[in-house]
Structure formats: C-alpha cells, structure tokens
Amino acid sequence: MTRVAAVDIGTNSTRLLVADVEDGSVRELDRRLEITRLGEGVDERRILLPQAIARVRNVLAEYRRAAEEAGAERTLAFATSAVRDAENGEAFLGEVEWSYAFKTRLLGGDEEALLTFRGVSTGRDVAPGTVVIDVGGGSTELILGGPDGVAFHTSLDLGCVRLTERFGTDFDAAAAHVRDVLAGSVPAHVRPRAAIGVAGTITTIATVDLGLEEENPEVVHGHRLSAETVAAWTDRLEGMTVEEIRALRGMHPDRAPVIAAGAGVVRETLAHFGLETLEVSEHDIMHGAALAASELPEEAEGGAPPTAHTCC
C-alpha cells in the first residue's frame, strides 16, 4: 500500500486528494477543493496573472501541510488547460515544484483525457460505448471507451471559465459555438451509447438537483441526470443572476459565475450524441493521478523546502 497526495491545479479550481493506493484500487482519505480561478484572463492574454498565481500558492501551502500531516509518501501536482495555454505556465510549475516539493506534471489535452478515463474506470467496469464527459474551466475532454480501454478521445477548448470570459451572458452565442466545435471535432463514427460525467460543473448540477446542502460525494456518485433535467437546469441558470445562482441550495458560491456556461456544454454534448441520460461520477482525473503518483519513485526524506508553507 502507498499513501499518495494528488493535486489538480486546474483552470477554475485547485483540488487535493490524499489516498491509499493498493493493487490498482484507490481509497480516499482526504478530499479538498478551493475555487482559485488560475485561468482568469488566460483565454485573452495567454499569461497567468499575478493575483491568480497568489491564490493558487496560498492553497498549495495548505495542501502541502495536509499531505505531510497525512503521511503521504509520494505527491503529484498536475496542471491542465490554463497552464498549458499560458506563456508563463511552465515557469509557474517550476516554482511550484521548487517551493512545495510536489512532483509536477503539465498534461497535454490527450494525457488529460486518458488520465481521466483511468480515474473513472478505477474499481468499476465501464460499459462498451461509454463517453466520459469532463467539463473543466478551460477545456472539455471527451473519452469514448469501455472494458477494452479507450477508443477515441479529444480535448476541446470549451471550459466554463473560457466560455464565460468569451461570451459573457450571451448564452445563445456560446451554445452555437459549442455545437460548431463538437461538429468539427468529433468524427461521425463516434456514437456513444452511454455517458458518464465528471468534474465540478456536473457534480454541482447533481448536488443542486438532489437538493443537498453541499456536495456529498457518497450521494452524488452514481446519480443519474436525464438530458431533459440537464437542459432544464441550464435554462434556469441562464435566466438567473449570479447572486440568484449563489443562493441556490447546494451551489458552491464561487462556482456561480461560470456554472451556466459549463451546464451549456453538458446540454449541447448530450444533444450532439443523442444521449438521454448522464451518470455522475466522483471518480475522475484525481483518481487517475493518485494511481500515477503511486508509480513515482519514493520521495527523499526531509519533506518540503523551508519555503513550502509560505504563500508567496
């Protein structure tokens, strides 16, 4: 058994998973999420802004402490869309590795898709012809697979932060853009028969749909959303102000400004494939990263450098 810590430095949020990994199974010990909006302005300016970097560094200091207190033997911090789009992305990751002693990895879109499928399929069978839909802050990954692995995967620039910054409240224009990207990027032979949805947009819709006070992974995991329900929630969110969305039972307040755009991606993707149901999964890229972390060389004793518990 190996105790690991995986950190997702995403476009919209920074997440931590501390888990025990043994024989390909992942047992969660600690899970945390903070909305840090690292991708703020990246779509337009192609750089990570100082304020956004500071928000992430504050959270990473907390996560480093949590990993050490939990006795994590191996740690892996991975970055996705915002960091790979930013001109200063690799320099930022280098600072993260030096400051917090996380082994870092910048994932390309293909790697992100495959690691997501690895996480989703951990401890379960994925039915043939299933598409995994991962709506992030900067990109959306679509992975078609089953018991024999991945048959098709793609990473599309359709994240909830990116679309919100690009289209604002012009949801009709955003939806048309999503439809155009799907039509131009997904081959006609990709015809899934089932769908699994992961990440914050989808788990938040499930949380609100279930009427929970806050996201409870044990309840949300396995919940099924009909395409009709997704469309209804999307229409409702598009007609609300950010403050009204924040007031919804179960809504993470910091996700409110971008949730409508993310929901639109889910709605249009289900419609594109003609799928009637979406299964919600709390097993996602974090579980894939936990498995990847367990395969790293064991960390040298001594832990993080002296700067690891300071912000910036």
C-alpha positions in Angstrom: 0.0 0.0 0.0 1.2 3.5 -0.9 -0.2 6.7 0.6 -0.2 9.5 -2.0 -1.3 13.1 -2.5 -2.6 14.3 -5.8 -3.1 18.0 -6.6 -5.1 19.2 -9.5 -4.0 22.8 -10.5 -7.0 23.5 -12.7 -8.3 26.5 -14.6 -11.1 27.1 -12.2 -10.2 25.2 -9.0 -7.3 23.6 -7.1 -8.1 20.2 -5.6 -6.4 17.8 -3.3 -6.8 14.1 -2.9 -5.0 12.1 -0.2 -5.5 8.4 -0.7 -4.1 4.9 -0.1 -3.4 3.0 -3.3 -3.0 -0.7 -3.4 -3.3 -3.2 -6.3 -4.9 -0.6 -8.5 -7.6 0.5 -6.0 -7.8 4.0 -4.5 -9.2 4.6 -1.0 -9.9 8.2 -0.3 -8.6 9.7 3.0 -9.0 13.4 2.4 -10.5 15.5 -0.4 -10.4 19.3 -0.7 -11.4 21.9 -3.2 -10.8 25.6 -3.5 -12.0 27.9 -6.4 -8.8 29.7 -7.3 -9.6 30.8 -10.9 -6.0 30.4 -12.1 -7.3 30.7 -15.7 -8.6 34.2 -15.2 -7.8 36.2 -18.3 -5.7 33.4 -19.9 -8.0 32.9 -22.9 -7.4 36.6 -23.9 -3.9 37.4 -22.6 -2.2 34.0 -22.7 -0.5 34.6 -19.3 -1.1 33.6 -15.7 -1.9 36.8 -13.8 -0.1 37.5 -10.5 -3.3 37.6 -8.5 -4.4 34.3 -9.8 -0.9 32.7 -9.0 -1.1 34.1 -5.5 -4.5 32.5 -4.9 -3.2 29.1 -6.0 0.0 29.4 -4.0 -2.0 30.1 -0.8 -3.9 26.9 -1.4 -0.8 24.9 -2.3 0.8 25.8 1.0 -2.2 24.4 2.8 -2.3 21.3 0.7 1.5 20.7 1.3 0.8 20.7 5.1 -2.1 18.4 4.7 -0.1 15.9 2.6 2.7 15.9 5.2 0.4 15.5 8.2 -1.3 12.6 6.4 2.0 10.9 5.8 1.8 10.9 2.0 4.8 9.0 0.6 4.5 10.4 -2.9 2.9 13.6 -4.2 2.0 14.7 -7.7 0.7 18.1 -8.7 -0.6 18.2 -12.3 -1.7 21.2 -14.3 -4.1 21.4 -17.3 -5.6 23.9 -19.7 -4.8 27.3 -18.2 -1.1 26.4 -17.5 -0.6 24.8 -20.9 -2.1 27.9 -22.6 -0.1 30.4 -20.7 3.3 31.6 -21.8 4.5 31.6 -18.2 2.8 28.3 -17.4 6.0 26.1 -17.3 7.8 28.7 -15.2 4.9 28.7 -12.8 5.1 24.9 -12.5 8.8 25.1 -11.9 8.2 27.4 -9.0 5.5 25.1 -7.6 7.9 22.1 -7.7 10.7 24.1 -6.0 8.5 25.8 -3.4 6.3 23.0 -2.3 8.3 19.8 -3.2 5.4 18.4 -5.3 6.5 16.4 -8.3 4.8 18.3 -11.1 3.4 17.3 -14.5 1.9 19.5 -17.2 -0.7 17.4 -19.0 -1.4 17.8 -22.7 -5.1 17.5 -23.7 -4.6 13.9 -24.8 -2.9 13.0 -21.5 -5.6 14.7 -19.5 -8.3 12.7 -21.3 -6.5 9.4 -20.8 -5.8 10.1 -17.1 -9.5 11.0 -16.6 -10.6 7.7 -18.1 -8.1 5.8 -15.9 -9.6 7.5 -12.9 -13.3 6.9 -13.9 -12.6 3.3 -14.6 -10.9 2.6 -11.3 -12.8 0.0 -9.3 -15.6 -0.4 -11.8 -16.5 -1.7 -15.2 -17.2 0.8 -17.9 -19.8 -0.4 -20.3 -18.9 -0.6 -24.0 -19.6 2.6 -26.0 -19.5 4.9 -23.0 -18.4 8.5 -23.4 -16.8 10.2 -20.4 -17.6 14.0 -20.4 -15.2 16.1 -18.3 -16.1 19.8 -18.3 -13.3 21.8 -16.8 -12.6 25.5 -16.6 -10.5 25.8 -19.7 -11.3 22.7 -21.7 -13.7 19.8 -22.1 -12.4 16.2 -22.6 -14.5 13.6 -24.3 -13.3 10.0 -24.0 -15.1 7.1 -25.6 -14.2 3.7 -24.1 -15.2 0.5 -22.4 -13.8 -2.7 -21.0 -11.0 -2.8 -23.6 -9.9 0.8 -22.9 -10.1 4.0 -24.9 -11.3 4.0 -28.5 -11.4 7.8 -29.1 -10.5 10.9 -27.1 -10.3 14.6 -27.7 -9.7 17.8 -25.7 -11.7 20.8 -26.7 -11.4 24.5 -25.7 -14.9 24.5 -24.2 -14.3 25.2 -20.5 -16.7 27.1 -18.3 -14.3 29.9 -17.5 -13.2 30.2 -21.1 -16.7 30.4 -22.4 -17.8 32.8 -19.7 -15.0 35.2 -20.4 -15.5 34.9 -24.2 -19.3 35.2 -24.4 -20.5 36.6 -21.0 -24.3 36.2 -20.8 -24.8 35.7 -24.5 -25.7 32.1 -23.9 -27.2 31.6 -27.4 -23.8 32.5 -29.0 -22.0 30.3 -26.5 -24.3 27.3 -27.3 -23.8 27.9 -31.0 -20.1 27.9 -30.6 -20.2 24.6 -28.6 -22.3 23.0 -31.3 -19.8 24.2 -34.0 -16.8 22.9 -32.1 -18.4 19.5 -31.5 -19.5 19.2 -35.1 -16.0 20.0 -36.3 -14.0 17.9 -33.8 -15.9 14.7 -33.2 -15.9 12.2 -36.1 -19.2 10.9 -37.3 -18.3 7.3 -36.3 -18.1 8.3 -32.6 -21.6 7.2 -31.5 -21.6 6.5 -27.7 -24.5 4.6 -26.2 -24.0 5.8 -22.6 -22.4 8.8 -20.8 -20.5 9.3 -17.5 -20.0 12.9 -16.4 -17.2 14.1 -14.1 -15.8 17.3 -12.5 -17.3 20.3 -10.8 -19.9 21.5 -13.3 -21.6 18.2 -13.5 -21.2 17.3 -9.8 -22.6 20.7 -8.9 -25.7 20.2 -11.1 -26.2 16.8 -9.5 -25.9 18.4 -6.0 -28.4 21.1 -6.7 -30.7 18.5 -8.5 -30.6 16.3 -5.4 -31.4 19.2 -3.1 -28.3 18.7 -0.9 -27.0 21.5 1.3 -23.5 20.8 -0.1 -21.8 18.3 -2.4 -21.7 14.9 -0.7 -19.6 12.6 -2.9 -21.2 9.4 -1.5 -24.6 10.6 -2.5 -23.7 12.3 -5.8 -21.6 9.4 -7.1 -23.8 7.3 -9.3 -26.7 9.8 -9.5 -28.3 9.9 -12.9 -29.3 13.1 -14.7 -31.7 12.9 -17.7 -30.8 15.1 -20.7 -34.2 16.8 -20.0 -33.1 17.6 -16.5 -29.7 19.0 -17.6 -31.5 21.1 -20.2 -34.0 22.4 -17.6 -31.3 23.3 -15.1 -29.2 25.0 -17.9 -32.2 27.1 -19.0 -32.9 28.1 -15.4 -29.3 29.0 -14.7 -29.1 31.1 -17.8 -32.1 33.1 -16.7 -30.7 33.9 -13.2 -28.3 36.5 -11.9 -25.0 35.4 -10.3 -26.4 36.3 -6.9 -29.5 34.2 -7.5 -27.4 31.3 -8.6 -25.3 31.7 -5.4 -28.4 31.4 -3.3 -29.4 28.0 -4.8 -29.3 25.2 -2.2 -26.1 23.2 -2.8 -24.4 25.7 -5.0 -20.7 26.4 -4.3 -20.8 30.3 -4.2 -17.5 30.7 -6.1 -18.8 28.4 -8.9 -21.8 30.6 -9.5 -20.3 33.0 -12.1 -19.3 30.2 -14.5 -21.8 27.3 -13.9 -24.3 28.4 -16.6 -21.6 28.2 -19.3 -20.5 24.8 -18.0 -24.0 23.5 -17.9 -24.5 24.6 -21.5 -21.5 22.5 -22.6 -23.1 19.4 -20.9 -26.5 20.1 -22.5 -25.1 20.5 -26.0 -22.8 17.5 -25.7 -25.7 15.2 -24.7 -27.8 16.6 -27.5 -24.9 16.2 -30.0 -24.7 12.5 -29.2 -28.4 12.0 -28.8 -28.0 10.6 -25.3 -30.9 10.7 -22.8 -29.0 10.0 -19.5 -25.8 11.0 -17.8 -24.3 9.1 -14.9 -22.5 11.3 -12.5 -19.1 10.0 -11.2 -17.0 11.4 -8.3 -14.1 9.2 -9.6 -12.3 11.4 -12.1 -8.8 12.5 -13.1 -7.9 12.8 -9.4 -8.1 9.1 -9.0 -6.1 8.6 -12.2 -3.5 11.0 -10.7 -3.4 9.1 -7.4 -2.6 5.9 -9.4 0.1 7.8 -11.3 1.5 9.2 -8.1 1.8 5.7 -6.6 4.1 4.8 -9.5 6.6 7.7 -8.9 9.9 7.0 -7.1 9.6 7.3 -3.3 10.4 10.8 -2.1 13.6 11.5 -0.3 13.3 12.2 3.4 13.3 15.7 4.6 9.9 16.8 3.1 9.3 20.2 1.5 11.8 23.0 1.4 11.6 25.8 4.0 9.5 28.0 1.7 6.8 25.4 1.3 4.5 26.7 4.0 4.5 30.3 2.9 2.3 31.8 0.3 4.5 34.0 -1.9 
